[in-house]
Amino acid sequence: MKKIISVFLVACVFVSGFVFGVNAEDDALRFGADGKFTVLQITDPQDDAYAAHGLKEFINKAIEQTDPDFIVITGDIVEDSRAGDISDDKVFQEGVTVDGDYAATLANVQKACADIFAPVEAAGIPYAISQGNNDYKSGITNKDWLEIYTSYPNNMTVDMSDDEEGKIDCYIPVLSSDSDEPAFGLWMLDNGKGFTSGQLAWFSAYDNGGVPSVVFEHVPVDDIGNLYEECNVWDEGALIDGTESYRLNGDLAYGHAEGIVKPGATTSEFETWRYKNVVGAFFGHWHTSGYTGVWNGVTLGMTYGCQFSKAGPYGVRTIVLDENTGSIETELYVYKNGEFSVQVDEPYAEYGSAFEEAIANVINFFKNIFTALTYLLKF
């Protein structure tokens, strides 16, 4: 029944044109006269029934700074349970889950969503969600998640896939500036509890007319590891993994990484993206990593979270679609002291002499050890 209802609702968007505040003729997602369309990605608020102090201001300032046409929240809307939170009025506790009491848990989820969605709704900006692992760990069914999403006028999240697990996947077209033909597409894919063969089959079979598109998921695909290279522990930007060290490959990627995915993976999902004309894919989940790179023609990006009960960095990302070129441009914004600024990424240093390099290697060694220790303490 859930699938039938979801398909009907999606049909209403494009046929009758009045669902979730979107009119197929007047209010559909559409490129501006300049041929540009801006998406704001927010990820990992991981909130509960007691809103983190500053979260509403964070969202409001992100909207004000980036002036988006659409917003995507890439999962972990809520935290299931956690100790040590001092970011809200429920001191040293965080989480929506009430053991053995589904109704109380659902009420907490509804309250957390209300706090997070309120500034977006107030701004009148359409938005959609891709589920995160903590959203699943809360114990709330996807049926109830969908009922929450569809209760908000500007929330365009629906379930269009027909997988047995009931994952929440949808595709939203962005119409051309001068016609009612789609010029770009946005995929919200639910990999909060893995990405199944049923989801992949739906994605592969869905006919979007071959227009360029962008994928939003919570957990990064393993292919993102191909933006890394093996290095020495004393190299600038090195991240330590046991006896091995890796860092972002400066020829492919730029930004700030604190977690490692080893290079070498080629997933069936990524290969499907390539022949489906996916030009970019953006993720959350890691909270403190914010970087961008290109692998096999697809722009891949990790975006900072905004769970204030955990250590930063915090931030958001913009993805600007260009209908004239079929390409995208993306920027990361870092949130510090109540303000956003564009992340400035510097290339790895080049040294004028062997002596300078030797001194830098010693400094980098201790800096990289410190980074590894602080990363462990953050979680």
C-alpha positions as YAML, in Angstrom:
chain: A
units: angstrom
residues:
- id: 1
  name: MET
  ca: [0.00, 0.00, 0.00]
- id: 2
  name: LYS
  ca: [2.88, 2.39, 0.82]
- id: 3
  name: LYS
  ca: [4.26, 1.99, -2.68]
- id: 4
  name: ILE
  ca: [0.89, 2.63, -4.31]
- id: 5
  name: ILE
  ca: [0.38, 5.81, -2.27]
- id: 6
  name: SER
  ca: [3.89, 7.06, -3.04]
- id: 7
  name: VAL
  ca: [3.56, 6.47, -6.78]
- id: 8
  name: PHE
  ca: [0.21, 8.25, -6.75]
- id: 9
  name: LEU
  ca: [1.68, 11.26, -4.94]
- id: 10
  name: VAL
  ca: [4.60, 11.50, -7.36]
- id: 11
  name: ALA
  ca: [2.19, 11.33, -10.28]
- id: 12
  name: CYS
  ca: [0.25, 14.20, -8.74]
- id: 13
  name: VAL
  ca: [3.39, 16.35, -8.77]
- id: 14
  name: PHE
  ca: [3.72, 16.11, -12.50]
- id: 15
  name: VAL
  ca: [0.09, 15.68, -13.57]
- id: 16
  name: SER
  ca: [-2.19, 17.70, -11.33]
- id: 17
  name: GLY
  ca: [0.73, 19.81, -10.15]
- id: 18
  name: PHE
  ca: [-0.33, 20.49, -6.57]
- id: 19
  name: VAL
  ca: [1.49, 18.34, -4.07]
- id: 20
  name: PHE
  ca: [3.90, 19.44, -1.32]
- id: 21
  name: GLY
  ca: [3.44, 23.08, -2.41]
- id: 22
  name: VAL
  ca: [4.87, 22.40, -5.90]
- id: 23
  name: ASN
  ca: [2.90, 23.29, -9.02]
- id: 24
  name: ALA
  ca: [4.00, 21.62, -12.25]
- id: 25
  name: GLU
  ca: [3.47, 24.82, -14.25]
- id: 26
  name: ASP
  ca: [4.18, 27.63, -11.81]
- id: 27
  name: ASP
  ca: [6.15, 26.34, -8.81]
- id: 28
  name: ALA
  ca: [8.12, 23.35, -10.12]
- id: 29
  name: LEU
  ca: [11.84, 23.34, -9.52]
- id: 30
  name: ARG
  ca: [13.17, 25.45, -12.37]
- id: 31
  name: PHE
  ca: [16.41, 27.07, -13.48]
- id: 32
  name: GLY
  ca: [16.66, 30.83, -13.20]
- id: 33
  name: ALA
  ca: [16.94, 33.09, -16.21]
- id: 34
  name: ASP
  ca: [20.73, 32.89, -15.84]
- id: 35
  name: GLY
  ca: [20.59, 29.12, -16.34]
- id: 36
  name: LYS
  ca: [21.70, 28.42, -12.75]
- id: 37
  name: PHE
  ca: [20.05, 26.50, -9.89]
- id: 38
  name: THR
  ca: [21.56, 26.40, -6.39]
- id: 39
  name: VAL
  ca: [21.23, 23.43, -4.03]
- id: 40
  name: LEU
  ca: [22.19, 23.78, -0.37]
- id: 41
  name: GLN
  ca: [23.29, 20.57, 1.35]
- id: 42
  name: ILE
  ca: [22.89, 20.33, 5.12]
- id: 43
  name: THR
  ca: [23.82, 17.10, 6.84]
- id: 44
  name: ASP
  ca: [23.87, 15.33, 10.19]
- id: 45
  name: PRO
  ca: [22.02, 17.61, 12.59]
- id: 46
  name: GLN
  ca: [21.42, 14.47, 14.72]
- id: 47
  name: ASP
  ca: [19.01, 16.27, 16.99]
- id: 48
  name: ASP
  ca: [16.43, 15.15, 19.53]
- id: 49
  name: ALA
  ca: [13.30, 16.56, 21.18]
- id: 50
  name: TYR
  ca: [15.47, 19.25, 22.77]
- id: 51
  name: ALA
  ca: [16.85, 21.37, 19.94]
- id: 52
  name: ALA
  ca: [20.57, 22.08, 20.09]
- id: 53
  name: HIS
  ca: [21.26, 25.69, 20.98]
- id: 54
  name: GLY
  ca: [22.22, 27.50, 17.80]
- id: 55
  name: LEU
  ca: [20.87, 24.95, 15.31]
- id: 56
  name: LYS
  ca: [18.05, 27.18, 14.08]
- id: 57
  name: GLU
  ca: [20.47, 30.09, 13.73]
- id: 58
  name: PHE
  ca: [22.87, 27.80, 11.82]
- id: 59
  name: ILE
  ca: [20.17, 26.85, 9.30]
- id: 60
  name: ASN
  ca: [18.88, 30.41, 8.98]
- id: 61
  name: LYS
  ca: [22.37, 31.78, 8.37]
- id: 62
  name: ALA
  ca: [23.15, 29.02, 5.86]
- id: 63
  name: ILE
  ca: [20.04, 29.98, 3.90]
- id: 64
  name: GLU
  ca: [20.82, 33.68, 4.13]
- id: 65
  name: GLN
  ca: [24.44, 33.16, 3.04]
- id: 66
  name: THR
  ca: [23.77, 30.87, 0.07]
- id: 67
  name: ASP
  ca: [20.27, 31.91, -1.14]
- id: 68
  name: PRO
  ca: [19.41, 28.38, -2.34]
- id: 69
  name: ASP
  ca: [16.66, 27.31, -4.72]
- id: 70
  name: PHE
  ca: [16.46, 23.88, -3.04]
- id: 71
  name: ILE
  ca: [17.77, 22.24, 0.13]
- id: 72
  name: VAL
  ca: [18.84, 18.63, 0.68]
- id: 73
  name: ILE
  ca: [19.34, 17.22, 4.16]
- id: 74
  name: THR
  ca: [21.50, 14.14, 3.73]
- id: 75
  name: GLY
  ca: [20.42, 12.12, 6.70]
- id: 76
  name: ASP
  ca: [20.87, 11.61, 10.39]
- id: 77
  name: ILE
  ca: [18.02, 13.97, 11.11]
- id: 78
  name: VAL
  ca: [18.00, 12.52, 14.62]
- id: 79
  name: GLU
  ca: [20.38, 10.89, 17.06]
- id: 80
  name: ASP
  ca: [19.13, 7.57, 18.39]
- id: 81
  name: SER
  ca: [20.89, 7.80, 21.77]
- id: 82
  name: ARG
  ca: [24.08, 9.26, 23.15]
- id: 83
  name: ALA
  ca: [25.54, 10.41, 26.45]
- id: 84
  name: GLY
  ca: [27.54, 13.55, 27.05]
- id: 85
  name: ASP
  ca: [25.52, 16.15, 25.15]
- id: 86
  name: ILE
  ca: [25.67, 19.70, 26.54]
- id: 87
  name: SER
  ca: [24.32, 21.45, 23.42]
- id: 88
  name: ASP
  ca: [20.73, 21.73, 24.64]
- id: 89
  name: ASP
  ca: [18.57, 21.82, 27.77]
- id: 90
  name: LYS
  ca: [18.65, 18.06, 28.28]
- id: 91
  name: VAL
  ca: [22.12, 18.08, 29.76]
- id: 92
  name: PHE
  ca: [24.38, 15.05, 29.19]
- id: 93
  name: GLN
  ca: [21.73, 13.14, 27.27]
- id: 94
  name: GLU
  ca: [20.83, 13.07, 23.63]
- id: 95
  name: GLY
  ca: [18.63, 10.86, 21.51]
- id: 96
  name: VAL
  ca: [15.05, 10.23, 20.53]
- id: 97
  name: THR
  ca: [14.81, 6.56, 21.38]
- id: 98
  name: VAL
  ca: [12.76, 5.58, 24.43]
- id: 99
  name: ASP
  ca: [13.35, 1.86, 24.96]
- id: 100
  name: GLY
  ca: [10.15, -0.14, 24.70]
- id: 101
  name: ASP
  ca: [7.96, 2.88, 23.96]
- id: 102
  name: TYR
  ca: [7.45, 3.38, 20.22]
- id: 103
  name: ALA
  ca: [4.88, 6.15, 20.67]
- id: 104
  name: ALA
  ca: [7.21, 8.21, 22.86]
- id: 105
  name: THR
  ca: [10.08, 7.66, 20.44]
- id: 106
  name: LEU
  ca: [7.90, 8.74, 17.51]
- id: 107
  name: ALA
  ca: [6.85, 11.87, 19.39]
- id: 108
  name: ASN
  ca: [10.51, 12.73, 19.98]
- id: 109
  name: VAL
  ca: [11.29, 12.23, 16.28]
- id: 110
  name: GLN
  ca: [8.37, 14.45, 15.31]
- id: 111
  name: LYS
  ca: [9.57, 17.19, 17.67]
- id: 112
  name: ALA
  ca: [13.16, 16.99, 16.37]
- id: 113
  name: CYS
  ca: [11.94, 17.21, 12.77]
- id: 114
  name: ALA
  ca: [9.74, 20.18, 13.65]
- id: 115
  name: ASP
  ca: [12.74, 22.07, 15.04]
- id: 116
  name: ILE
  ca: [14.95, 21.29, 12.03]
- id: 117
  name: PHE
  ca: [12.37, 21.84, 9.30]
- id: 118
  name: ALA
  ca: [10.86, 25.01, 10.82]
- id: 119
  name: PRO
  ca: [13.45, 27.50, 9.47]
- id: 120
  name: VAL
  ca: [13.34, 25.85, 6.02]
- id: 121
  name: GLU
  ca: [9.55, 25.99, 5.93]
- id: 122
  name: ALA
  ca: [9.60, 29.60, 7.13]
- id: 123
  name: ALA
  ca: [11.93, 30.48, 4.27]
- id: 124
  name: GLY
  ca: [9.50, 28.85, 1.81]
- id: 125
  name: ILE
  ca: [12.23, 26.79, 0.17]
- id: 126
  name: PRO
  ca: [11.45, 23.29, -1.20]
- id: 127
  name: TYR
  ca: [13.60, 20.52, 0.26]
- id: 128
  name: ALA
  ca: [14.05, 16.74, 0.45]
- id: 129
  name: ILE
  ca: [15.71, 14.14, 2.66]
- id: 130
  name: SER
  ca: [17.96, 11.13, 2.22]
- id: 131
  name: GLN
  ca: [17.84, 8.78, 5.20]
- id: 132
  name: GLY
  ca: [20.82, 8.28, 7.52]
- id: 133
  name: ASN
  ca: [21.95, 5.37, 9.67]
- id: 134
  name: ASN
  ca: [20.87, 7.07, 12.92]
- id: 135
  name: ASP
  ca: [17.41, 7.66, 11.46]
- id: 136
  name: TYR
  ca: [17.14, 3.89, 11.12]
- id: 137
  name: LYS
  ca: [18.68, 3.24, 14.52]
- id: 138
  name: SER
  ca: [15.96, 5.36, 16.12]
- id: 139
  name: GLY
  ca: [13.61, 2.43, 15.44]
- id: 140
  name: ILE
  ca: [10.98, 4.47, 13.58]
- id: 141
  name: THR
  ca: [9.60, 2.78, 10.47]
- id: 142
  name: ASN
  ca: [10.01, 4.34, 7.06]
- id: 143
  name: LYS
  ca: [6.24, 4.49, 6.81]
- id: 144
  name: ASP
  ca: [6.19, 6.85, 9.80]
- id: 145
  name: TRP
  ca: [9.17, 8.79, 8.46]
- id: 146
  name: LEU
  ca: [7.28, 9.36, 5.20]
- id: 147
  name: GLU
  ca: [4.18, 10.51, 7.07]
- id: 148
  name: ILE
  ca: [6.32, 13.06, 8.88]
- id: 149
  name: TYR
  ca: [7.94, 14.29, 5.67]
- id: 150
  name: THR
  ca: [4.70, 14.58, 3.71]
- id: 151
  name: SER
  ca: [3.06, 16.55, 6.52]
- id: 152
  name: TYR
  ca: [5.30, 19.53, 5.65]
- id: 153
  name: PRO
  ca: [4.15, 21.63, 2.66]
- id: 154
  name: ASN
  ca: [7.63, 22.21, 1.21]
- id: 155
  name: ASN
  ca: [9.06, 18.76, 1.86]
- id: 156
  name: MET
  ca: [9.20, 16.93, -1.49]
- id: 157
  name: THR
  ca: [10.41, 13.58, -0.13]
- id: 158
  name: VAL
  ca: [8.47, 10.58, -1.43]
- id: 159
  name: ASP
  ca: [9.28, 6.90, -1.99]
- id: 160
  name: MET
  ca: [9.53, 6.03, -5.67]
- id: 161
  name: SER
  ca: [11.67, 2.87, -5.55]
- id: 162
  name: ASP
  ca: [10.09, -0.56, -5.37]
- id: 163
  name: ASP
  ca: [12.62, -2.42, -3.28]
- id: 164
  name: GLU
  ca: [11.46, -5.00, -0.74]
- id: 165
  name: GLU
  ca: [13.15, -3.19, 2.14]
- id: 166
  name: GLY
  ca: [10.98, -0.11, 1.69]
- id: 167
  name: LYS
  ca: [13.87, 2.32, 1.29]
- id: 168
  name: ILE
  ca: [12.93, 5.96, 0.66]
- id: 169
  name: ASP
  ca: [14.32, 6.93, -2.76]
- id: 170
  name: CYS
  ca: [13.10, 9.64, -5.09]
- id: 171
  name: TYR
  ca: [14.05, 11.57, -8.21]
- id: 172
  name: ILE
  ca: [13.18, 15.25, -8.63]
- id: 173
  name: PRO
  ca: [13.61, 17.00, -12.00]
- id: 174
  name: VAL
  ca: [14.71, 20.61, -12.39]
- id: 175
  name: LEU
  ca: [12.98, 22.19, -15.39]
- id: 176
  name: SER
  ca: [14.69, 24.36, -17.96]
- id: 177
  name: SER
  ca: [14.51, 28.13, -17.56]
- id: 178
  name: ASP
  ca: [12.61, 28.53, -20.82]
- id: 179
  name: SER
  ca: [10.51, 25.37, -21.15]
- id: 180
  name: ASP
  ca: [8.77, 22.65, -19.16]
- id: 181
  name: GLU
  ca: [11.42, 20.11, -20.15]
- id: 182
  name: PRO
  ca: [13.72, 18.76, -17.43]
- id: 183
  name: ALA
  ca: [17.29, 20.01, -17.75]
- id: 184
  name: PHE
  ca: [18.80, 18.38, -14.64]
- id: 185
  name: GLY
  ca: [17.81, 15.85, -12.00]
- id: 186
  name: LEU
  ca: [18.26, 15.35, -8.25]
- id: 187
  name: TRP
  ca: [18.40, 11.85, -6.73]
- id: 188
  name: MET
  ca: [17.71, 11.30, -3.01]
- id: 189
  name: LEU
  ca: [18.99, 7.77, -2.37]
- id: 190
  name: ASP
  ca: [18.54, 6.01, 0.95]
- id: 191
  name: ASN
  ca: [21.69, 4.16, 1.98]
- id: 192
  name: GLY
  ca: [21.32, 4.72, 5.71]
- id: 193
  name: LYS
  ca: [21.05, 0.96, 6.11]
- id: 194
  name: GLY
  ca: [22.99, -0.08, 3.03]
- id: 195
  name: PHE
  ca: [22.14, 0.25, -0.66]
- id: 196
  name: THR
  ca: [20.31, -2.83, -1.92]
- id: 197
  name: SER
  ca: [20.10, -4.60, -5.27]
- id: 198
  name: GLY
  ca: [16.43, -3.62, -5.41]
- id: 199
  name: GLN
  ca: [17.32, 0.06, -5.11]
- id: 200
  name: LEU
  ca: [20.01, -0.30, -7.75]
- id: 201
  name: ALA
  ca: [17.56, -2.01, -10.11]
- id: 202
  name: TRP
  ca: [15.05, 0.82, -9.67]
- id: 203
  name: PHE
  ca: [17.73, 3.45, -10.18]
- id: 204
  name: SER
  ca: [19.05, 1.73, -13.30]
- id: 205
  name: ALA
  ca: [15.60, 1.33, -14.85]
- id: 206
  name: TYR
  ca: [14.28, 4.80, -14.05]
- id: 207
  name: ASP
  ca: [14.07, 6.85, -17.23]
- id: 208
  name: ASN
  ca: [14.99, 10.48, -16.55]
- id: 209
  name: GLY
  ca: [15.57, 11.28, -20.19]
- id: 210
  name: GLY
  ca: [19.35, 11.12, -19.88]
- id: 211
  name: VAL
  ca: [19.67, 14.63, -18.43]
- id: 212
  name: PRO
  ca: [22.65, 15.25, -16.13]
- id: 213
  name: SER
  ca: [21.91, 14.59, -12.49]
- id: 214
  name: VAL
  ca: [23.30, 14.76, -8.95]
- id: 215
  name: VAL
  ca: [23.08, 12.06, -6.26]
- id: 216
  name: PHE
  ca: [22.64, 12.77, -2.55]
- id: 217
  name: GLU
  ca: [23.27, 9.98, -0.02]
- id: 218
  name: HIS
  ca: [24.17, 9.82, 3.63]
- id: 219
  name: VAL
  ca: [27.02, 7.29, 3.66]
- id: 220
  name: PRO
  ca: [29.85, 7.84, 1.16]
- id: 221
  name: VAL
  ca: [30.39, 5.12, -1.44]
- id: 222
  name: ASP
  ca: [33.67, 3.23, -1.13]
- id: 223
  name: ASP
  ca: [34.75, 4.67, -4.49]
- id: 224
  name: ILE
  ca: [35.46, 7.94, -2.69]
- id: 225
  name: GLY
  ca: [38.61, 6.23, -1.42]
- id: 226
  name: ASN
  ca: [40.06, 6.70, -4.90]
- id: 227
  name: LEU
  ca: [40.50, 10.37, -4.00]
- id: 228
  name: TYR
  ca: [43.17, 9.23, -1.49]
- id: 229
  name: GLU
  ca: [46.77, 8.14, -1.95]
- id: 230
  name: GLU
  ca: [49.11, 6.16, 0.27]
- id: 231
  name: CYS
  ca: [51.79, 8.35, 1.80]
- id: 232
  name: ASN
  ca: [54.38, 8.61, 4.57]
- id: 233
  name: VAL
  ca: [53.36, 9.42, 8.12]
- id: 234
  name: TRP
  ca: [55.38, 12.65, 7.95]
- id: 235
  name: ASP
  ca: [53.76, 13.94, 4.76]
- id: 236
  name: GLU
  ca: [51.53, 16.98, 4.93]
- id: 237
  name: GLY
  ca: [47.90, 15.94, 5.47]
- id: 238
  name: ALA
  ca: [48.72, 12.32, 6.31]
- id: 239
  name: LEU
  ca: [46.05, 10.32, 8.14]
- id: 240
  name: ILE
  ca: [47.19, 7.30, 10.12]
- id: 241
  name: ASP
  ca: [45.56, 3.88, 9.78]
- id: 242
  name: GLY
  ca: [47.52, 1.40, 11.89]
- id: 243
  name: THR
  ca: [50.89, 1.00, 10.20]
- id: 244
  name: GLU
  ca: [49.73, 2.75, 7.00]
- id: 245
  name: SER
  ca: [49.10, 6.38, 6.17]
- id: 246
  name: TYR
  ca: [46.90, 7.99, 3.54]
- id: 247
  name: ARG
  ca: [45.98, 11.51, 2.49]
- id: 248
  name: LEU
  ca: [43.88, 13.22, -0.16]
- id: 249
  name: ASN
  ca: [45.53, 12.92, -3.55]
- id: 250
  name: GLY
  ca: [46.36, 16.53, -4.39]
- id: 251
  name: ASP
  ca: [45.98, 15.84, -8.10]
- id: 252
  name: LEU
  ca: [42.36, 14.70, -7.65]
- id: 253
  name: ALA
  ca: [40.91, 16.31, -4.52]
- id: 254
  name: TYR
  ca: [41.14, 19.25, -2.16]
- id: 255
  name: GLY
  ca: [39.77, 20.08, 1.27]
- id: 256
  name: HIS
  ca: [39.91, 18.80, 4.83]
- id: 257
  name: ALA
  ca: [39.86, 15.06, 5.58]
- id: 258
  name: GLU
  ca: [39.92, 13.42, 8.97]
- id: 259
  name: GLY
  ca: [38.67, 9.94, 8.05]
- id: 260
  name: ILE
  ca: [40.23, 7.45, 5.65]
- id: 261
  name: VAL
  ca: [38.74, 5.35, 2.88]
- id: 262
  name: LYS
  ca: [41.44, 3.30, 1.16]
- id: 263
  name: PRO
  ca: [41.70, 3.63, -2.62]
- id: 264
  name: GLY
  ca: [40.86, 0.82, -5.02]
- id: 265
  name: ALA
  ca: [37.11, 0.23, -4.82]
- id: 266
  name: THR
  ca: [34.83, 0.12, -7.85]
- id: 267
  name: THR
  ca: [31.22, -0.40, -6.80]
- id: 268
  name: SER
  ca: [28.33, -1.34, -9.05]
- id: 269
  name: GLU
  ca: [26.47, 1.74, -7.82]
- id: 270
  name: PHE
  ca: [29.24, 4.07, -8.99]
- id: 271
  name: GLU
  ca: [29.46, 2.35, -12.36]
- id: 272
  name: THR
  ca: [25.71, 2.78, -12.77]
- id: 273
  name: TRP
  ca: [26.05, 6.49, -12.03]
- id: 274
  name: ARG
  ca: [28.49, 6.86, -14.89]
- id: 275
  name: TYR
  ca: [26.15, 5.56, -17.58]
- id: 276
  name: LYS
  ca: [23.15, 7.35, -16.02]
- id: 277
  name: ASN
  ca: [24.89, 10.71, -16.57]
- id: 278
  name: VAL
  ca: [25.42, 11.43, -12.87]
- id: 279
  name: VAL
  ca: [27.88, 14.32, -12.75]
- id: 280
  name: GLY
  ca: [28.17, 14.63, -8.96]
- id: 281
  name: ALA
  ca: [27.47, 12.80, -5.70]
- id: 282
  name: PHE
  ca: [27.56, 14.30, -2.21]
- id: 283
  name: PHE
  ca: [27.54, 12.71, 1.23]
- id: 284
  name: GLY
  ca: [27.52, 13.34, 4.97]
- id: 285
  name: HIS
  ca: [28.02, 10.81, 7.80]
- id: 286
  name: TRP
  ca: [31.59, 11.71, 8.77]
- id: 287
  name: HIS
  ca: [30.84, 15.10, 10.37]
- id: 288
  name: THR
  ca: [34.39, 16.50, 10.42]
- id: 289
  name: SER
  ca: [35.51, 15.95, 6.82]
- id: 290
  name: GLY
  ca: [34.85, 18.49, 4.09]
- id: 291
  name: TYR
  ca: [36.48, 17.87, 0.73]
- id: 292
  name: THR
  ca: [35.79, 17.61, -3.00]
- id: 293
  name: GLY
  ca: [37.36, 15.66, -5.84]
- id: 294
  name: VAL
  ca: [36.71, 14.16, -9.25]
- id: 295
  name: TRP
  ca: [36.97, 10.44, -9.95]
- id: 296
  name: ASN
  ca: [36.23, 8.98, -13.38]
- id: 297
  name: GLY
  ca: [34.31, 12.07, -14.40]
- id: 298
  name: VAL
  ca: [32.08, 12.25, -11.29]
- id: 299
  name: THR
  ca: [32.52, 15.02, -8.70]
- id: 300
  name: LEU
  ca: [32.47, 13.48, -5.21]
- id: 301
  name: GLY
  ca: [32.12, 15.50, -2.03]
- id: 302
  name: MET
  ca: [32.14, 14.99, 1.71]
- id: 303
  name: THR
  ca: [30.23, 17.68, 3.61]
- id: 304
  name: TYR
  ca: [30.65, 18.78, 7.23]
- id: 305
  name: GLY
  ca: [27.89, 17.96, 9.71]
- id: 306
  name: CYS
  ca: [26.13, 20.24, 12.16]
- id: 307
  name: GLN
  ca: [25.63, 18.13, 15.28]
- id: 308
  name: PHE
  ca: [26.64, 20.58, 17.95]
- id: 309
  name: SER
  ca: [26.94, 17.91, 20.63]
- id: 310
  name: LYS
  ca: [30.04, 16.69, 18.78]
- id: 311
  name: ALA
  ca: [33.20, 18.56, 17.95]
- id: 312
  name: GLY
  ca: [33.46, 20.43, 14.65]
- id: 313
  name: PRO
  ca: [34.31, 21.54, 12.04]
- id: 314
  name: TYR
  ca: [30.70, 22.34, 11.09]
- id: 315
  name: GLY
  ca: [29.50, 23.50, 7.71]
- id: 316
  name: VAL
  ca: [27.33, 23.20, 4.62]
- id: 317
  name: ARG
  ca: [27.83, 22.83, 0.87]
- id: 318
  name: THR
  ca: [26.36, 24.49, -2.19]
- id: 319
  name: ILE
  ca: [26.05, 22.79, -5.56]
- id: 320
  name: VAL
  ca: [25.27, 25.12, -8.44]
- id: 321
  name: LEU
  ca: [23.76, 23.38, -11.48]
- id: 322
  name: ASP
  ca: [24.29, 24.91, -14.93]
- id: 323
  name: GLU
  ca: [21.65, 24.00, -17.50]
- id: 324
  name: ASN
  ca: [23.68, 25.43, -20.39]
- id: 325
  name: THR
  ca: [26.75, 23.27, -19.83]
- id: 326
  name: GLY
  ca: [25.26, 20.33, -17.93]
- id: 327
  name: SER
  ca: [27.96, 20.82, -15.31]
- id: 328
  name: ILE
  ca: [28.12, 21.73, -11.61]
- id: 329
  name: GLU
  ca: [30.21, 23.93, -9.35]
- id: 330
  name: THR
  ca: [30.44, 23.34, -5.62]
- id: 331
  name: GLU
  ca: [31.72, 25.18, -2.56]
- id: 332
  name: LEU
  ca: [32.07, 24.28, 1.10]
- id: 333
  name: TYR
  ca: [31.19, 26.75, 3.83]
- id: 334
  name: VAL
  ca: [32.69, 26.44, 7.30]
- id: 335
  name: TYR
  ca: [30.70, 27.65, 10.33]
- id: 336
  name: LYS
  ca: [32.76, 29.25, 13.10]
- id: 337
  name: ASN
  ca: [31.89, 31.77, 15.79]
- id: 338
  name: GLY
  ca: [28.35, 32.04, 14.48]
- id: 339
  name: GLU
  ca: [29.36, 32.92, 10.91]
- id: 340
  name: PHE
  ca: [29.86, 31.10, 7.60]
- id: 341
  name: SER
  ca: [32.88, 31.55, 5.36]
- id: 342
  name: VAL
  ca: [33.88, 29.81, 2.15]
- id: 343
  name: GLN
  ca: [36.48, 27.12, 2.79]
- id: 344
  name: VAL
  ca: [39.81, 28.04, 1.22]
- id: 345
  name: ASP
  ca: [41.84, 24.98, 0.26]
- id: 346
  name: GLU
  ca: [45.59, 25.29, -0.19]
- id: 347
  name: PRO
  ca: [47.70, 22.80, -2.18]
- id: 348
  name: TYR
  ca: [50.36, 20.78, -0.41]
- id: 349
  name: ALA
  ca: [53.50, 22.81, 0.24]
- id: 350
  name: GLU
  ca: [56.48, 22.74, -2.09]
- id: 351
  name: TYR
  ca: [59.94, 23.16, -0.54]
- id: 352
  name: GLY
  ca: [62.88, 25.14, -1.82]
- id: 353
  name: SER
  ca: [65.53, 22.91, -0.27]
- id: 354
  name: ALA
  ca: [66.07, 19.51, 1.35]
- id: 355
  name: PHE
  ca: [66.61, 21.25, 4.69]
- id: 356
  name: GLU
  ca: [63.21, 23.00, 4.52]
- id: 357
  name: GLU
  ca: [61.55, 19.71, 3.61]
- id: 358
  name: ALA
  ca: [63.24, 17.88, 6.50]
- id: 359
  name: ILE
  ca: [62.05, 20.47, 9.03]
- id: 360
  name: ALA
  ca: [58.53, 20.37, 7.56]
- id: 361
  name: ASN
  ca: [58.51, 16.57, 7.77]
- id: 362
  name: VAL
  ca: [59.30, 16.68, 11.50]
- id: 363
  name: ILE
  ca: [56.55, 19.23, 12.12]
- id: 364
  name: ASN
  ca: [54.08, 17.28, 9.99]
- id: 365
  name: PHE
  ca: [54.86, 14.06, 11.84]
- id: 366
  name: PHE
  ca: [53.79, 15.48, 15.20]
- id: 367
  name: LYS
  ca: [50.90, 17.38, 13.65]
- id: 368
  name: ASN
  ca: [49.59, 14.18, 12.04]
- id: 369
  name: ILE
  ca: [49.87, 12.24, 15.29]
- id: 370
  name: PHE
  ca: [47.93, 15.01, 17.05]
- id: 371
  name: THR
  ca: [45.26, 14.97, 14.32]
- id: 372
  name: ALA
  ca: [44.82, 11.21, 14.70]
- id: 373
  name: LEU
  ca: [44.41, 11.49, 18.48]
- id: 374
  name: THR
  ca: [41.94, 14.38, 18.36]
- id: 375
  name: TYR
  ca: [39.90, 12.59, 15.69]
- id: 376
  name: LEU
  ca: [39.49, 9.60, 18.01]
- id: 377
  name: LEU
  ca: [38.44, 11.87, 20.88]
- id: 378
  name: LYS
  ca: [35.80, 13.61, 18.77]
- id: 379
  name: PHE
  ca: [33.73, 10.45, 18.55]
...
